């Protein structure tokens, strides 16, 4: 996935202009009468991660079918949580816990942990399976030079990157954490894997990297990275302002394997996210009706 080059403020301005245009169109056409949303706008925050796109697009299609207008605001994770806390954003479909617990602690009552999207998402440092002698973080000690004393991570400021730096100290590793975009990290990892060179980088599921390469997550005895639970986060006003949307989102769940399959279709097979999401919606009507509590 490409790194998003847009600030949260610029994105908010774009969203505000779009919302004004939508309001004018609704006045001219009489709005979307008879549906729960009645043309109300739900603004979903979108981080530059592959895992964010499928649940965002699926939720957007369902919310639109319920009568809501859906806007998407692209920002880094800090910008998304800030937007949620201020009420500028309504929903984030890809909150990772415990990794993002600091945002919950920071913003307190202004955001709501609304639902568990899926549990047991693996996360941590990964190496190719051809590195048979490296199974644990502890196995890296004394072998740092094989990796050119470098570990590749995602963008600067991300919780995962900060945690990775803490890990180098915790495991007393002579390694530098090289921060980049998700795409930059994977490009470097791919180059080394194709040549069967040693490489260690940050990995997580759901992600097509586990479909593209034979990888293993290194054991982490000190538990810097815990198996994650992915949650839907909303701002604290959504339940009152859009109760039907909140009810749907509070019942939200999706299979992690389904998310990975959609990521592969979008990232690897270069299909449109909305088209891929629509297929999931068409094939899961029973689950959707349960989530909508109809």
N, C-alpha and C positions, 0 to 999 in steps of 0.2 A: 504494500500500500504506500502511496506517495505521502510524503510529509505535507501537512496542510500549512500553507503560508498565509494565514489570515489571522489577524488579531481578534480578540474577543469583542473589543469595542467596535471594530469595523463590521464584524459579523452581526452584532446587535443592530447597527444602523441599517444594514441591508435587510435584516429581518423586519425592522420597523417599517421600512418603506414598502416591503412586500405586503405586510399586514394591512397597511393603509389602502393599498390597491385592492386587496381582497375585500375590505369592508365596503369600498365603493361599488365593486361588482355585486356584492351580496345585496346592497340597497337597491341596485337596479333590477336584480332578478328576484328579489323577495326572500333571499336567503335559502337555507336548506331546512325548510319546515318539516316537522314530524320526526326528525332524527334527534338522538340525545344531544349531540354536539351543537346542532343548529348553527353551524358555521363558526363556532368558537375556535380559536387558534391554540394549538398545542405546539410548543417549541421544544424540540428534542436536541440535546447536546450530542455532538459527534466528535469523538477523539480520532486521531490519525492511526488507528489500530485496525487490523483486519477483522478482529473479533467483534468490533463494534457495529460493523455494517449490516450483517444479516439480521440480528434482532431488531435493529433500528428500522430497517426497511419493512420487516414483517409487522412490527407494531404500528408503523405509519400507515400501512395498507388497511389494517383492521380499524384503526382510529378514523381514517377517512371514510371507511364504510359505515362507521357509526355517526357520521355527519360532521366530524371535526375537520378544520383546516390544519394541516401539519406543516410546520417549518422546521428546517434543520440548520443548526448553527455549529460550524466547525471550529474547534479550539483544542488546545492541549488540556490535559486532565485537570490541571489547576484552574484553568479558565472555566471549564465546565462546572466544577464544584462551586466556584465563585458565582457564576451565573445562576446556578440553582439557589444559592443562599440569598441572592438579591431578588429573586423572583423574575429575573430576565429569562431564565430557562425553566421549563416545567419538568423535563424527564431526562434521565440518562439511563441507557439500557445496559451498561457494561461496567458497573462498579465492582472492583475486585477487592475481596476481603480475605485476610486482614490487611492486605497491602494498602488499601485506601482508608484505613480506620482513622488516620490522622486528620483527614478532611471532616469526618464525622465529629471528631473531638473539637476541631477548630470551629465548625459552623453550627454545632449543637442543634437547637430546636428549629432552625430555619430549613433543614432538609429532613427527608423521611426515607428510611430504609423500607421500601414498599413490598418487595417480593424477592424470592430466590429464583434466579433464572436457571441456574444449574449448579450443583455442588461438585466437589472433587475435581477441580481443574488443576492439572499438574503445572508446576511452575518452578524454575530454577536455572542453574547453569547446565548446559547440555553439551555433549560431545558426540561425534559420529561413532556408531557401534564398532567400526573397525579399530577403534582405540581400545583394544581388549583389556589393557592393563590399567585403564582409568575408569573406575566405577563410582568413586566417591570424591568429595571435595578434598579429603585427606590424601588421596592418591596424587593430587597435583603438586604437593610439597616435594621439592627436589626435582620436579620435572618441568618447572616453569620455562626453562630455556627451549624446550621442545615447541612451545607455543609462542616463541619470540617474546616471552614475558608480557603477553597481551591477552586480554579477555575483551570480547566485543559485546556492547550493550546498546540499548535504545537511547532516546534523546536525553540530553543534559537536563537535569532537574527532575526527571522521572523518579518515582520512589524506587523502582527496580534498579536504577543505576546507582542511586545513593546506597541502597542495600548491598549491591555488589561490591562497592568500595569498602563497606564495613566488613564484608566477607573476606576480602584480601587481608585485612588486619586480623580478623578473628581466626583465620586459618594460617596466619603468618606466611602469606604468599608474596613472593617477589614478582607481582604482576600489576600492570597498569590496566585500569578499566577504560576502554576507548569508547566514548559515547558517540552515537550517530543516530540518524533516523532508522526506523525499522527497516526500510528498504536498503539503506547503506550497510547496516549490520548484516543483513541476509546476503547481500551481494558479496561481501568479503568472505562470509562463511561458505557460500556456494563455490567461490573460486578455489578455496582451499580443499573443500570436500571433493570437487571434481578431480583434483590431483592427489587425493587421499593423503593430504597433509594434516598434521595435528591442528585442531582449532577448538576453542571453547567459547561459547557465547550464550546469551540469555535466551531462554525458550519457554514457551507456555502453550497450553492447550485451552481452547481450540485454536489451531493454526495450521495452515497447509504445509509448514516446514516438516511436520511429522508424516505427511503424505509424500512429500518430495524426497526426503532423505531418511535413512535408517539411523535414528537418533536415540540416545538414552539420557534421561535426566539424572544428574549426579546425586548420589545420596548426600544429605546435608545433616550430619549428626548434631550440629549446633542449632539447627532449625531456624536459620535466618529467613528462608522461604518456607512457608507452610503451604500445604495443599489448599488451594483457594476455593472460595465460594463466590460465585458471580451473582450480583444483585441488581435489581431495578431500583434506582434512586429518583425521588421526585422532590420538588420543593414543597414546603409544609402547607402551602395554601391550595394545592391542587385538589385535595379531597373535598374542600368546600366549594371551590370555584368550578370544578368539572367532576362531579361525583361519579358519573357513569364511566368516564375515562379512568378515574382512580380505581374504581371497582374492577375494571378489566385488568389494569396493570397490577393490582394487588393479587390477582389470581394467575399472573403470568408464570409460565415455565416453558422450557424448551430443552430438547435433548442435545447434549454436547456434540454427539456424532452428527446430528442434523446441521448444527452450526458449522462444523468442519466441512461437511459436504458442500454447503452453500459457499463457504470461503473459497474452496477449490474451484467451483464453477465461476465465481466472480474473478478471482485473482489469476487462476491458471488457465481457465478456458475463455476468459475475457468476455463473459456474458454480463449483461446489465444487471445491477443489483435488484432493481424493481422486478424485472422478469423472473429472476431466480426466487425472490421472496414470494412472488405471486404463485409460483408453482407449489411452494411449501404451504401457502394459505389454501390453495385449492385441494391439496392432499390431506389437510388436517382440520377439516371443518368441525368435526366432533369436539376436538380439543379446544378450538376457538370458541365454540358455543359455551363450553364449560368455563373458559376464562372470562367470557362476557357475562356469565351467570344468568344466561337466558333460560 
